[in-house]
Every structure is written in structure tokens, then in C-alpha cells.
């Protein structure tokens, strides 16, 4: 049995029921919107976020209607942020397929993102799920702040390790934290349990993002995005931050100069990638990724044993061992 099958096995029935539930939450009478939403649904990824919600709920109680609402709310708001992100990044690809803005242009993409956002808000309000709405709205706020901090960092190229963690905690970890917290809240868990589950999701999300940042320095292009993409976008991530912090001032200025002025030059970008690998940047990032994985598993160890706990543990390990 593969890792994903092990993870899905305790919630196979719930995930099967979730798909039509999520589809119905996106329905509209506007034909163009239906075409676009169908396009998005057909190209969905592994559905890790709903899996986190259902497993976190099952770890702490019985899956119920609130759990389905939590999973759909997170997927709707996450989809809205992805559609908007592709416009912000001027990206024409998402998971190997054309992005919404590549096919329907920016104006329609922004409106589609707004539509998903409003559907998520209405789903929560119509079901009186105010705690879930608070948890997920907080995550969307954090994600926006994280993106803006990263854009600011790319302009100034002064991101240190502390700032890097602040960015990824907001930009990536906050959403996974809202999944695990939302799942626990949906089954009536107390405040302390919801906070613990949020921390578990946060640590897992940080490990997940460090893994992504390591991928960008790998030369096999295994995840289908160009190697050195972060350098091209002037993003200073953990592997290069570590190396910059441990080199002399003149060499540091030279490397920053390449990222600032020659980030579109493939030869220069490869020079930086080699330098990061040679000087232990990837090794250090992997060590920190494993540290956050261990922190996540330590929080999880405080919960009673059941199938959902085993699957969540497998999910954390999958986060850092995945190939794409």
C-alpha cells in the first residue's frame, strides 16, 4: 500500500462523499463560471487539505456535517488564493496545466477568485459555522501578509532566517494549520485541543515548505517547475540564506548581485545553485525540515492512538519524503 493509500484509508468514505459536496458548493447559474469551475475541479491535486481536515476531525471525534463544511470552506478559499496568485505571479501554469488566467485572462481570473471567496464565506454563514469562518479567515489574512512580505523581501534581498520562517509560517503553514484546527473544531473539540492541532498543522506546513524550497535547487526538475525558479523570482529561501549567512562579505555581495541583476541568466543561476549545494545549504535545509517534522510528530504523540493518528503521522512523513 502506498503512503497516500495508507493516509486515505481511514477517511476513504468521507473523501468519496466530499467530492459531490464540494461540487455543489461551487454551483452557479452563470455558464462561464460553471465552465471554469469544472476546469478547476478536473485538475485538482492530491486533495491534501481536505484529508487533513477529515483526519484531524476523526482523531478527535466523529466526522459530521460541520467537518464537510470545514473542508469545503478551506478548499474554496484556497482555490480563490491560487487563482489570484497566478495573476499576481503572471504564471500561466498550475500543476502542469494552463492556469485560469492563461485561458481566460486576468480580469476573469480575479472575478473567479472573488466568486470562490464569497462562496466560502456564504457556506460558513449559511451553516452558522462562525468558529470555522474565523479559523479560515485568519489563515487567508496570514497568507496575504506572507505573500507581501515575500514580495518586499525580493525587492530588498535582505531576508534572513528569522524573516524566512515568518514568511513561510504565514504563506504556507497557516493554511495547513487551519485544516487541522478546523477539523478538530468541527467535532466540538475544546480550545486547548484546537490550538494543539493548529500547532501540529503549522509545524507540518513549515516542513512542507522547506521541502518545496529544497526541490528548487535540485537539478532533476522532478516537480515540473524550472530548477532555480526561486532565484529567477529573487526569492531568498532557506538553502541560500544559510550559505549567505556563512560566507564573507565580498562573496555575499557578489551572490546577491547575481540574484539581483543576473537572475534571468541560466549560467549565472546554475552557478548560484552549485554554490548553495557545495556549501551545505541543502543539507542544512533538510536538517531543519526534519526538525519541524519531529516537532509535528511530538505534538501528535500527545493524542490517543487510532487509525487517524497513524494516517496523520504518515502524512507528516509523506510531506518530507514526497518526490514532487
N, C-alpha and C positions, 0 to 999 in steps of 0.2 A: 504494500500500500504506500503511495507517495505521500509526502508531507502534507500536501493540500487535501488529500483524501482523508488523512488522519484528522486534520483540523476541521474539516466539514462534517465528519461522521456524526457527532452528537447533535448537529443542527441541520442535517440534510433535509428533513421535512420542512423546517421553518424557512430555509433558503428557497425551497421549491415554491412555497406559498408566497414568499416575499415578492417574487418577480411580477405576478399579476397585480399585487397590491401596489407596487411601485409604479407600474404602467398606468394604473387607474389614477394615481395621484398626479400624473403629468398630463392627463387628457385635456383637450381644448377643442373648441368649435372652429378654430382658425386653421384652415387646411395647411398653410405654410408651416405653422408651428408644429402640427402633427407630423409632417414630413421630417422636420429637423429633429424632433424628439425621438422618432423611430430610428433615425440615423444614429443618434447618440446611444440609444439603448442597444442597438445591434452591435455596437463597437465597445461595449462596456468591458472593463478589465476583469481582474480576478474576484472583484467584489469583496475585498479585504475589510472595508469599513463596515458593511452590514454584518459580516462574520464576527467582527469584534463586538458589535452591539449584541447580537444574539448569544454569543458565548459568555459575555460579561453578565447578561441577564440570567442565563442558565446557571452560571457559577453561584449566583446569589438568590435564586428563586425560580419561579415558573414563568416562561415566556407568555406574554399576553398581548392584548391589542395595543397597549402603550409601547411595547417593545417594537412592534411593526411600525408604529408612528415614529418612534425614535430613529429607526433605521432609515425610513423613507425621508424624514426630515434632514438627516445628515447627508444622504445621497443627493437630495435636491439642492441643498445649499452648497455642497461640494461641487456638484456639476455646474452650478452658477459661477463659482470661483474659477473653475477650469476654463469655461468658455470666455470669461473676462480675461483670465491670464494669457490666453492665446492672442487676444487682441493687444494686451499690454506688451507682450514679448514679440509681437509681429511674427508669431510662429504659425506655420502652415501645416504642421503635422502633429498628430496626437495618437500615440500607440501604433505608429506605423500607417495610420490612415490620415486622409485630409482632415484638418480641423474645420470647425464650423465657419470660422472667418475666411478660410481658404475657399470654401464653396459658396458662401452666401455674403461675404464681405463684412466689414467691421460694424456698420450700422445695425444690421440684422443681428449680428452676434451679441452686441451689447444689449439689445432688446430681449433676446432669448435668455441671456443670463439674468436679466431683471425679472423675466417671467418665472424662471425656476426659483429665484429668491422669494418672490411673492407667493408662489405655490407652497413653498416650505413654511413660510410664516402663517399662511392661512390654514395649512394642515394642522399645525400646532394649536392655533387659536380655536379652530372649529372643534377640536377634540379636548379643549381646555387643558392642554399639556404645557402649562406655563413654566414649570421647572425645566422641562426638556428644552423649551424655547430659550430659556436663559442660558443653559449649558452650551447650546449650539451657537447662539448669537455671540456669546463671549469668544468662542473659537473663531468665528468669522472675523470679529474685530481684531483678534490677535494675528490672524493670517494676513490681514490687510496691513497691519503695523509691521509685521515681519518682512513683507514684500517691499514696503517703503524703506525700511532700514537697510535692506539688501541693495536697493537702487542707490541709496545715499552712499553706502559702502563702495559700490562700483565706481561712483564719481570721485570719491576721495582716495580710494585704495588705501585705507588706514584701518582695515578690520583686523583686530587682534582676536585671540582665542576667546576671551570673555564675550566680546561682541558677537562672534560667530555663534556661540551657544545661545545667546539671546535671540538671534535671528532664527535659528532652526527650531528653537523651542516654540516660538510664535508661529513661524511659517509652516512647519510640518507637524511638530509634536502636538500642538494644540488641537488639531482635528482628531488625531487618534485618541488623545486624552478625552475628547468629547464623546467618542464612540464608547469607550469603556465606562466612563462616568454615566452616559445616557442609558446604557444597557442596565447598569446597576440601579439607577433612579427609576427606570421603567417598572421594576418589580418591587418598588417600595422600600429599597434599602435606606438605612439611616445615613445621616450626613457624613459620619466618620467613614463608613464603607464607601460611599460615593467618592469622597476625597481620596481614599486609598486607591480606588480603581482609576481615578483620574491620574494619579501619580504613576501607576503602572503603565497607563497608556502614554504618558509623557516620556518616560524612560524608553519605552519601546519605539516611540516616534523619533527620538533623538538617535537611537541606534540605527533605525531605518534610514534616516537622512545621511548619517556618516557613511553608511554602505553605498548610498547613491553617489556621494561625493568621491568615494574611492573608485567607483566604476568609471568616473570621468577621466581618470588618469591611467586606466587600463588600456593596453594597446590593441586588444582584440575586438573592440567595438561591439562587445557581446550584447549590449542592451539596445542596439539600434540607433543610438544617438552618437554624433561625431565625438571621437576622443578629443579632449581639450576644449569642449564646448564651454565649460565654465570660464576658462581663460579668455576665450573669444568674447564672452559677455562681461569680462572684467570682474568675475566673482572670485573673491578670495575665500577658499574653503579650507577645512582643517589640514589636509596634506600640505598645501603650500604655506599656510600660516605657520605651521610648525617649523618648516625649513627656513622661512624668512626670519623667524624669531631666533634661529640658531646660526645665523651667518653674519659676517662682518658688514659694516655699514655701507661700504662702497659696492660690494657684491649685491647687497639687498637693493640698493638704488638701481643697479643695472637690471635686476629681475623685475622690479616694479616698473621700470622704464619699458621693458618688453611688453608687459601686461597692458600698460597704458597706451603705448604708441604702435606696437607691432603685433597686436593681438589677432590680426587677420592673416598674419604671415605664418603659413603652415610650418615652415622650417624653424622659425623662432619659437612657435608654440611647442613643437616637439622638443626643442632644446630645454624649455622650462619643465616639460613632463619628465624628461630624462633626469634633470637636476633634482626634481622632487623625489623620484624613485631612488636615486643614488644616495640621497642624503636622509633617508629614513622617514620621509613624510607619510608614505603609505603604511609602513609598519606601525608608526605612532598612531595614525588614524584608526587602524584595525584594533590596536590595544584599547583605545578609548571607546570604540564601538562595543567591544566585548565587556568593558567595564559597565556601560549602560545596559547591556543585555543582562548582566549579572544583577544589577540594581532592580531591573524589572522583575526578574525571576525571584528575587528576595521578597519583594512586595507580594507577589503571587503566592509565595510559600506560606504566607500568613492566613490563607483561606483554606477551608476544608477540602479534602480530596474528592473530586468527582470527574466525570468524563470531560466536562467543560474546562476544568482546570488543566487537565492533561493536554487538551487541544490548544488552550491559550499558551501553555508552555512551549508547545510545538510551533505555535505561531511566532513567538519571540525568536526561537531558533531559526525558523524559516526566514525571518526578516533579515538576519545577518548572513545566511548561507545561500540565499537565492542567487541565481545566475543572471537575472535581469530585473 
